[in-house]
Amino acid sequence: MRRWPLRWKLAFYAAALAVVATLAGAATTWTVMRYREIAAFDQRLALDAKELFRDIEKFQGGWRNNRLAIKEICVPLALRERLVEIRGPGGEVLYQSPNIHAPVLDDGIDKIHTRVIDGRSVRMGTFHWNGLTLRVGVDMSQINQIGKDILLGMVAAIPTVLIVIFVGGRWVASKALAPVEAIRDAASRITVHNLHQRLPVPPAADEIAGLVAVLNLTFDRLQRSFEQSVRFSAEASHHLKTPISVLRAGIEEILTDPDTPEKQQQRADALLHQVHQLTSVAENLLLLARSDAGRLDLQRAEFDLSEVLEGVCDDARALAEPVGLTVEAKLPAQLPLVADRRAVALIVQSLVENAVKYNEPRGRICIEASAANGEAEVTVKNNGEPIPPDRAPHIFERFYRARSDGRIPGQGLGLSIAWELAKAHSGELKLVRSDSEWTEFCLRLPRQKVSISRRQDTIPALV
């Protein structure tokens, strides 16, 4: 039931509550009606006893003058089919109805009560008048049958009540949740590309309207924070470009100056490497800022993905050779793809660079490509140390590094950018496995062009 829609849950809970209420009502009604029936039954016994005593009094001057003459004629018709026993002041039996085979009515209890006689439930009453003791027993099968009929009728009504409440509860829940459905649909349309949209406020000033107002205020704060973050990243990256370019040109001039001492050239070469790293970080941040703003411009065109992957493999071999790694490629002869050639190359290049950096000595790197179900699939795997399971879900987050080895260069942006570029192509980049044998990434891209209506800027090159 955890995965059921809320309207079904409400309908089910309402139906279950209705069943419980019906059963409780049936039990209460049965108890009250049985109590009333027994009370009326006892009252009829008392009236029948009075009638019997009245008839005996009127019969030839009373029983004392006709002690041995109390016969069935003195018993009212209402009592003749019941268990009747009349005793005198000394306890002698003056009359006993024919359906009593033994003096079993005397149990020493004077008040009206229920007992079992010959396996039957009998309502017993004891009445005294002018020295006579009358004990009357009435079979309660009729009362018990009435109680059974009442209970059966109420229980038989449960399926009807259940269906009506379930259907009605679902209808009421649908009506009550209609504003929530509208809010959910409106919230699903609020993305990074239209943060200005807000949730519709219901006309009724109820709890849902209050919740929508709070959510809209939250969206206002989120929009301001997001826009400030994107603006800061974009402007910071943009303004860093000029001083970095000037710094790089100055260092390159020092390196090319023949009068620069060798020791100074070594220092300048180390500084130039750091400047290249800084340039890469600035351009990566600018790319991510444009992605957040929905302004990535994918220059889609048809090209041969196998050709791009062969170039990436050549670069991978150049990087792998100094550290003794083996690069294996399984590529089709041709693999046409409609996408941004440079963006796809950046994705695969990022995966390959990670495969080189995080590999083991004399390890292997495998690059494979195939086409299936209208998609191009590229897998890159290596033999490096596996990614810890608790860190694997975060590897595509910005500035997050799955391994904390400070000796391995990087800023934790490569996989983030690769994931953003794959998503911009309506594709998918995911970690397939990371164990003692392989760490494998898989890139899937649609082979046909997917229309994107939003305005985007050009993707800068990564250094």
N, C-alpha and C positions, 0 to 999 in steps of 0.2 A: 504493500500500500504506500510505501514511501515515495514511489515514482508516479502514483496516480495524480491526475490533475486535481486542483483544489475543489472544483465543483463536484467531482465524483466523491471526494472525501466528505464534503459537507452533506451530500445526499446520503451517503452510506451512514454517517454518524447520525443524521436525522432519522433515518429508517431504524437504525439500531435503538436509538433513544425511544422511538415510537413503540417498538416491540416491547422494550422494557416497561414503558409506561402502560401499555395495554395489558401486559401480564400483571403488573402491580394493581392496575384498576380492576382486572378480572378477579384477582385474589381478594381485594378489598370489597368489591361488590358481592362476591360469593359469600364472604364472611358476614357482611351486614344482612344480606337477604336470608342466609341460613339462620342467623340470630332472630330475625323478625319472624320467619316461618316457625321456628321452635317456640318463640314467645306466643304466637297465635295458637299453636298447637296446644301449649300448656293451658292457655285460656279456654280453649274448647273442652279440654279435659275437666277443668274446674266447673264449667257450665253443665257438662254432662253429669258430673257427680251431684251437683245441686238438683238437677232434674230427677236423678235417681232417688235421692233422699226425699224430694217432694212427693214423688209417686208412692214411695213406701209409706209416708205419713198419711196420704189420702186413702191408702188401701185398707179399708175396714178398720180404721182407728189406729193404724200404726203397727209396727212390727212386734211390740211387746204383747199385744193381744193376739198376734198371729205369728208367733215366734217361728213356727215350723212351716209357715205358709209363704216365705219369701221365695218366689219362683221366677222363672224367666219373664213372666208377664209383667213383673215389677220393673224389669230392666228396660230402659229406653232403647229404641231401635238403633240409635247411634252407638250404643255400647255393646250390642249383642254379638258383633263380630270381633270384639276386642277381648283382651284378657281381663276378666272381672272376678274379684274375690271380695266377699263380704263376711266380716267376722263380728261376733258379739262382744260384749264387755269382757267376757272371760277368755276371749281368744278363740272361741269355738267357731268353726266355719258354718255360716248360715247359708251362703250361696257361693257356688263356684261355676264359672262358665264352662260349657262342655269341652271347649278347646284347650282346657288345662288338665293335664294328665297327673299332675302332682302339685301340692301346695308350694310352688316355687316363687310366689310373688312377695312373700314376706322376707325382706332382707334387712329390716331394722332401720331403714332410712325413710324419714317422713317427707322430706322435701322432694319436689319433682326432679327426677334425674334420669340418666340413660344407663341401661345395663344390657348385657347380652344374655338372651334366653334361647336355648336350643340353636345356637349359632346365628341368631338374628338380633339386630340392634333394636331394642325396645325402650320406649319412653315411659317411665313409671311415675305414677302419681298416687299419693296416699292422702285420704281425706277422712275426717272424723265428724260425726254428727250424732248427738243424742245416744251415745254409747256404742254406736256402730263405727266400724273401721272399713273403709272402702279402698281397695287397691285396684288401680286400673293400669293396664299395660297396653301400649299401642305400637304396632310395628312401624318403624320409621323408614321403611323402604320407599314410601312415596316421597317423603321429604328429601331423602338422599337422592332419589332420582331427579327431583326438581333441581337440586344443587348441581348434579352431574350435567343436566341439560343446560343450565346457565353457564357453567364453566366450559362445556364443549362449544357452545355457541360463541363465546368470547374468544376461545382459542382458534376456532375456525375462521374468525374474522381477522386474525393476525396476517395471513398472506395478503388479503385485500388492503389492510392498513399499510403493510410493508410496501406494496407496489405503489399505492397512492402517495405515501410519504416520500418514497425514493424518487419517483418521477417529479412530484411537486417540489421536493427539496432541491433537485438538480435544476429545475426551472428557476426557483427563487435564487439559488446560488449563481446561476448564469446572469440573472438580472442584477444581482448585487455586485458581481465581479466584472460586469461590463465596463465600468470606469477603470478598473484595474487593467483590463485587457487593452483599453485605449492608451493608458499610461505606458504599459509595456511596449506597445507598438511604437509609440512616439519616442520612447527612450532608446529603442533599438535603432532608430533613424539618426540619433545624435552621434556623430562620429567626429574624428579629428578634422574632417573637411567641412562640417557645418555645426561647429560648436555654438553658434548663435541661436540655434533652435532650442525651444523650451517645451516642457510638458504642458498639455492642455489642462487648465484648472476647471474641475467640474462646477456646474452652476450652484449646486447645493453646498451650503457651508457646513460640511460634515468633516469626519476624521480624514477621509480620503483627500478632500480639498486641502486640509491642513498639511497632510503629508506631501502633496504635490508642491505646495508653496515652499516647504522646507527643501525639497529636492531641487526646485528651480534655483533657490538661493545657493545651494551647494554647487550646481552647475555653473552659476555665475562666478563663484570663487575658483572653480576648476578651470574655467575658460581663461580668467585673468592669469592664473598661475601658469597655465600651459603656454599662453601667448608670450608671457614674460620669459619663460624658459627657452622657447624656440627663438625669440628675438635675441636673447643673450647669446645663445650658441651661434646663431648666424652672424651677428655683429662681431662677436669676439673672434670667430674664425676669419671673418672678412678683414677685420682690422689687423689681425696678426699677419696676414699675407705680405703686406708691404714691408714691414720691418724684417720679417724672415727672409724675404727675397733680397733685401739690401744686405743683411748679415751673410747670406749664402754667397752673394756676389763678392763681398769683401774677403771672405775666407778663400774663395776660389782664386781671387787675385793674388792673395798671399802665396797660395800653392804654386801658381804659375810664375811667380817672380823668381828669376834665377838668383837674385841676391839674398833670398830668404835662407837662413841656415837650415841645415837638415833637421836639427832638433825642433826648430820652430815649425817646419813643415809637418813633422809628425804630430805635433800638437794641433796644428790647423786641420790636418786630416781627421783627427778624432773629433774636433769640433764640427767639421762638415758633416760627419756621420750623425751627430746629434741634431744638427740643423735639419737634415733629411728626415729624421724621426719626428721632429717638431712639425715640419711641413706636413707629414703624413697625418699626424694627429689633428692639425687644424683643418685639413681637407676632409678628413673623416667626420669630424664634428659638423662641418658645413653640410656634408651629404646627409647626415642624420637629421640635422635641423630642417633641411628641405623635405626629407621624408616625413617628418612629423607634421610639417605644414601642408603636406599633400602636393608638393611642387616638384616631384621627380619627373623629369621628362624622359620617357623611354623612346628612343629613336628606333622604332620597330622596323625591321626589314628581314627578308628571308636570307639566311646564310646557312653554311654547312657547319653544324656543330662539331662534327668529327674533325674538321680542319682546325677549329679553335682549340679543341682538346689536344690535338697533336702539338700545337704550339705551347700549350700549358705543360704538356709532358716533357717537351724539350727543356723548358725552364726548370721543371722539377728535377730533371736529371742533372742539370748544371748545379742546382742547389744540393742535390743528394750525393754527388760524386765526392766532394771533399770529406764527407762524414761517413762514407762507405755504405750508403743505402742503395737498394735496388728498386728501380721504378719499372713496374709492369703496366702495360696498357692493353685493354681489350676493347677496341673501337670498331664500329661498323665502317664499311667503305665510305658511306655517305649517310648523313643524318640531317635532313633539312629541318630548319626551325625558324619560325617567325618570332623574333624577339630583339632586344637591344644587345647587339653583339658584344659591346664593351662591358655592359653590366653582367652578362653571363660569364664572360671571361674573368671578371673581378670575383664573382662568386666562387668559381672553380679554383682560381688562383689562391683565394683565401684558404680554401679547404686543403689545397696541396701544401701551402706554406706551413699550416698547422701540422700536417702529416709529417713534414720534414722536421720541424722544431721538436715535436713531442714523440719522435720515434726512438727506438732502442738501437744500440750499436749493431751494425750489419743487418738492420731490419729491412722490411719490404714496404713498398707503397704500391697499391693497385688502383688503377683508374679504369672504370668500365662505363660503357654507355650503351643504351638500347632504346627502342621505341616500342610502346605498347599502349593500347586503348587511347590513342590520340595524345599521348604524352611522351616527352623525351625524359629519360631517366639517366642520371649520372651518379655513380657511387665512387667515393674516395675512401679508402681504408688503409690503415697502417698497423704495425706491430707494437706500437708504443705502450707505455704503461696505461692501464685502463683508467678511465675517469671515475672518481669515487661516486658511488650511487647517490649520495646525498647532494652532490654538486651537479650531477647530470641535468636536472630540471632547470638549472640557472645558466647554462652555458651560452645561451643566446641573449642574455642580458648585457647591457652596456657596462663596460669597465669591469666585467666579472671574468675572473680567470679560474678555470677549473683546477689548475695546479698552481700552487703557491711558490714554485721554484723561481727565485729571483734571478737566477742565472740565465733563464730563457727570456729573450727580449719580447716585448709586446705590451700593448695598452689595454687589451681586452675588448677591442672594437671590431676585429675582423669578422667574427661570427655574427655579431649584431648587424653589421652592414650587409653581410651575405644574406641573412634572414630577411632584412628589409627589402633587398633587391628581389629576392625570390617572391616575396609577398606582393611586390609591385607588379610582378608578371602574372599574378593570380596563380602562383606556383607554391611549392612547399619545400622547405629544407628541414630535415630532422635527423636526429641521432638514432640510427637503427640499433646499434649495439656497441658496447664497450666492455670487453672482457679480456681475459689473459691471452686470447688468440688475436682478436682484431678490435680496432676502434673504427667504426664504419659510419659515414655520413651519406645520406641519400638526398639528391636534388631532383625534384620533379617539376617540369615546366610544360604548359600546354603548347602543342606544336603550332596551333593556329592563333591568330591575333585575337586578343580579348579587348573589346572597346573599353576605354576609360574616359569618362566625361570631364574629369577635373583638369584644371590647368596645372602644368608642371614645368620645372626648369630643367636645365641640362645637368647630367650627372658629371661631377668633376672626376678627374683621374685620381687614382690612389697611388701614392708614392711608397 
